[in-house]
């Protein structure tokens, strides 16, 4: 790997230098060729394994943990920081630089009495979900590898330590700005330094002045809205949307108790610590805005309040438009033509409202009839919209409710010229395979009990092609067995 060290060299005081602790008997549990290509690597080798397990120093690495704060479950914590993640630097790839971090690399000044380690189960889950989301075209950080060991660590019981090698276009999060706003009140110098660095590194088309700051925040609002629209469209629940887990680039990262929906449930909670359902699946769009408001507060020294409010006011529109774009593709609803010089805004809004209603009625039927979200949408790839019968109806208990919806749906779709192409397009928008929690758990159990990572590798290969028919893997698309339905995870999961 070839590193540059812009964050380390330009933002002294924004991190602590700390060296990772090695793990014993390191071995590759998983490796992503796709992620490796992002930073110009080819195949894993023994020397790289020793470097990424902290047994050897990686040439050119600086090793540091960033400091930040954040709102956790609505309450402000003034000092957090990387408690178990140590960044090596920005690895230079063919199309840009990616931060390389060792998640589980040992204690840092921000570990808060923790050991700084990641347990194998959490490292495996982060590796899988990072690459699964990327294959689903959801904005996300990536995972180069997961490395196992025989180093014992204690949680509720004794487990073994592991490291996820995370790649991120940036590790800068909302919490960075909160830290330098609340801890440096009356002195905006460090906040401005951080904003300028962020713009220069990641928004180079913008200027570092009042006009650039205003546009920058607007783009952060837009990218956050788009990310959450993607989550809602694929049925992904993050589980812990604290402001310190929100990327300034609108990428999904900091995975803990995440889950993909099995049976559709708007109020699904995947985090066993979320007793009030603050981060339930259906709450994610609202929490995204709430978090952006916390970020906006930190920017009041450099951006006019009216400009911050104006940017925040675009959030809902952007989220809805992105969600509509994705769901129209999933259901085969034609996208309105906005390329014309004469666009009827009122008609577009009316169509959007009708389509949202149609989507909402469908998800309501899925919830009422306790149907699987992913499998139900995949059925549209077998549908002939002109046919009076839909195979989706066969799963319904509320037949009258479905028939009413289906008639409205057929009227909206209209005549389809080429049914085969239409169905193929639906299969390109609706995945057959997702990272169901029980599948990840089976892979983890195989490693824990037998040291066997074959199920992990098989699952990784499956999730790299989530839209493709893979007949030999048909069982992986089925609804979970009883024990695997609605699994709730902890933050250490």
C-alpha positions, -999 to 999 in steps of 0.1 A, spaced: 0 0 0 11 35 -7 -1 61 18 -5 98 20 -11 114 54 -31 145 48 -53 142 80 -23 133 102 -1 161 88 -26 189 85 -49 184 115 -26 181 145 -47 182 176 -76 164 159 -62 129 169 -39 110 191 -11 89 177 -14 54 190 0 21 178 -21 -10 174 -14 -41 195 -8 -73 176 -31 -102 176 -17 -137 180 -20 -164 153 -35 -141 127 -52 -157 98 -74 -145 69 -111 -152 76 -123 -132 46 -109 -110 19 -126 -87 -7 -110 -86 -41 -134 -57 -50 -123 -36 -21 -87 -44 -27 -89 -30 -62 -99 4 -47 -65 8 -32 -44 -10 -58 -39 -43 -41 -42 -77 -57 -42 -109 -36 -36 -113 1 -2 -125 12 16 -134 44 35 -101 48 3 -81 44 -15 -103 69 13 -95 95 10 -58 88 -28 -56 90 -28 -77 122 -3 -52 137 25 -78 140 46 -58 115 46 -21 109 31 -11 76 55 11 56 43 46 54 15 42 80 11 69 108 -13 51 132 -37 74 149 -72 76 165 -94 105 158 -112 125 185 -149 135 182 -180 137 203 -216 130 195 -253 127 204 -259 91 215 -296 81 217 -304 118 219 -280 128 247 -248 147 241 -215 130 251 -187 156 250 -158 132 242 -159 100 223 -133 93 196 -120 61 180 -122 37 209 -112 6 189 -102 18 155 -67 29 145 -62 46 111 -30 39 92 -35 67 67 -50 73 33 -41 46 8 -37 58 -27 -58 39 -52 -65 41 -90 -94 65 -85 -86 83 -53 -75 77 -17 -92 56 10 -86 57 47 -74 23 60 -84 15 96 -79 -15 118 -112 -20 136 -103 -38 167 -67 -28 168 -64 -23 205 -70 5 231 -67 42 223 -70 73 246 -108 72 236 -115 36 247 -132 46 279 -118 17 300 -125 -7 270 -99 -31 256 -101 -17 221 -107 -51 206 -134 -63 183 -148 -98 188 -149 -122 159 -186 -121 155 -188 -83 152 -158 -82 128 -173 -108 105 -207 -90 105 -190 -57 96 -170 -73 68 -201 -89 53 -225 -60 55 -200 -35 41 -195 -55 10 -232 -66 8 -244 -29 8 -218 -20 -18 -232 -47 -41 -267 -34 -35 -255 1 -47 -260 16 -13 -234 43 -3 -211 27 22 -177 23 36 -159 -9 25 -142 -38 42 -109 -51 27 -106 -81 50 -114 -97 83 -86 -113 103 -91 -139 129 -69 -148 159 -67 -170 190 -64 -140 213 -90 -143 241 -112 -113 249 -140 -111 274 -175 -98 268 -205 -116 284 -182 -147 280 -148 -154 266 -145 -149 228 -117 -144 204 -104 -111 190 -105 -102 153 -98 -72 131 -119 -58 103 -98 -38 79 -121 -9 70 -118 14 40 -136 47 40 -134 77 17 -133 97 49 -137 89 86 -149 125 93 -183 124 109 -209 148 123 -194 142 158 -161 158 147 -178 192 142 -198 188 174 -165 183 194 -148 213 180 -179 235 183 -188 226 219 -153 222 233 -140 254 216 -169 278 221 -158 313 214 -129 301 193 -140 289 159 -104 285 146 -103 247 148 -139 243 135 -130 264 105 -98 244 100 -118 212 100 -144 225 76 -117 238 52 -99 205 53 -131 186 46 -139 208 16 -104 207 2 -102 169 5 -137 158 -3 -155 187 -20 -127 202 -41 -152 219 -64 -162 242 -36 -144 273 -22 -134 277 14 -154 309 20 -189 318 30 -204 308 -4 -185 275 -3 -195 267 33 -232 273 24 -230 250 -6 -211 224 13 -237 220 40 -264 218 14 -245 189 -3 -241 171 31 -279 174 36 -285 160 1 -260 130 4 -274 121 38 -310 121 25 -299 99 -5 -282 74 18 -312 70 40 -335 67 10 -313 38 -1 -316 22 34 -354 24 33 -356 10 -2 -336 -21 5 -350 -26 40 -318 -19 59 -319 -9 96 -287 6 109 -296 3 145 -275 30 161 -278 63 143 -259 84 168 -243 116 153 -208 101 158 -219 73 134 -230 97 106 -205 102 78 -200 137 64 -200 121 29 -233 103 33 -217 68 34 -230 41 57 -205 31 84 -199 21 120 -219 -11 119 -231 -27 151 -266 -41 156 -277 -37 120 -303 -59 102 -321 -63 69 -358 -67 72 -371 -102 69 -409 -98 75 -417 -62 68 -423 -42 99 -422 -4 100 -414 -4 137 -387 -31 135 -359 -26 161 -327 -44 156 -307 -31 186 -315 -47 220 -303 -14 237 -329 7 219 -357 2 244 -378 31 231 -374 24 194 -356 56 186 -337 39 158 -365 17 145 -365 11 108 -394 36 101 -377 63 123 -345 65 103 -356 93 79 -366 115 108 -335 107 128 -314 116 97 -329 151 98 -325 154 136 -288 145 132 -284 171 105 -299 197 128 -272 189 154 -246 194 127 -262 226 116 -259 240 151 -221 235 151 -218 255 119 -236 287 131 -202 305 135 -195 302 98 -229 298 80 -259 321 84 -288 305 102 -312 313 74 -289 294 50 -286 264 73 -324 263 77 -329 266 39 -305 236 34 -323 216 61 -356 223 44 -344 205 12 -339 172 32 -374 158 30 -378 166 -7 -345 150 -16 -351 119 5 -386 114 -10 -374 120 -46 -346 95 -42 -369 70 -25 -394 74 -53 -367 69 -79 -356 36 -63 -391 23 -56 -404 32 -90 -376 11 -105 -385 -18 -81 -422 -18 -89 -419 -9 -126 -436 25 -123 -424 48 -152 -402 77 -142 -417 111 -151 -399 129 -179 -382 160 -165 -359 166 -194 -385 187 -212 -382 225 -211 -418 227 -199 -422 208 -166 -455 209 -148 -443 210 -112 -478 206 -98 -484 175 -120 -451 160 -109 -459 165 -73 -494 150 -77 -478 119 -94 -452 116 -67 -479 117 -40 -499 90 -58 -468 68 -62 -459 72 -26 -494 62 -16 -491 32 -39 -458 22 -23 -471 28 12 -502 7 6 -480 -22 -7 -457 -21 24 -488 -19 45 -501 -50 29 -467 -67 35 -468 -58 71 -505 -68 77 -500 -101 59 -465 -106 76 -447 -111 43 -410 -111 36 -399 -77 22 -371 -88 -2 -389 -119 -15 -421 -100 -21 -404 -74 -42 -385 -100 -61 -419 -114 -72 -423 -84 -95 -397 -100 -118 -422 -127 -125 -452 -104 -129 -471 -97 -161 -487 -64 -152 -515 -70 -178 -524 -103 -162 -554 -104 -140 -535 -127 -116 -504 -119 -96 -484 -146 -78 -480 -121 -50 -517 -125 -43 -511 -162 -34 -492 -151 -3 -519 -127 9 -545 -133 36 -562 -99 29 -573 -107 -6 -597 -79 -10 -571 -54 2 -546 -67 -23 -571 -68 -52 -579 -31 -46 -542 -22 -45 -534 -44 -76 -561 -27 -97 -546 8 -89 -511 -6 -96 -521 -19 -130 -537 14 -139 -505 32 -130 -482 8 -149 -503 8 -180 -494 -12 -211 -461 -30 -211 -447 -34 -246 -421 -61 -238 -429 -81 -207 -396 -100 -207 -376 -68 -207 -399 -53 -180 -394 -84 -158 -356 -83 -163 -355 -47 -153 -374 -56 -120 -349 -83 -112 -321 -57 -118 -337 -35 -91 -349 -61 -66 -322 -83 -50 -329 -120 -45 -302 -123 -18 -296 -101 12 -275 -105 43 -301 -120 66 -289 -120 102 -294 -158 106 -271 -164 76 -244 -143 92 -249 -161 125 -245 -195 109 -212 -184 94 -201 -171 128 -211 -203 146 -191 -224 120 -160 -204 128 -165 -204 166 -172 -241 168 -150 -256 141 -127 -228 129 -144 -233 95 -147 -201 74 -162 -218 44 -197 -206 51 -184 -171 55 -167 -173 21 -198 -189 5 -220 -161 19 -196 -134 7 -196 -148 -28 -234 -150 -28 -238 -114 -17 -214 -101 -44 -242 -109 -69 -274 -102 -50 -295 -96 -82 -285 -127 -100 -302 -160 -100 -279 -185 -84 -298 -218 -85 -273 -237 -63 -278 -211 -36 -316 -210 -37 -320 -219 0 -302 -186 10 -332 -167 -4 -357 -184 17 -374 -168 48 -354 -175 80 -362 -205 101 -381 -198 133 -350 -193 154 -336 -167 129 -366 -145 125 -363 -109 139 -329 -114 155 -320 -85 177 -283 -77 181 -262 -58 206 -238 -29 198 -209 -54 201 -225 -77 175 
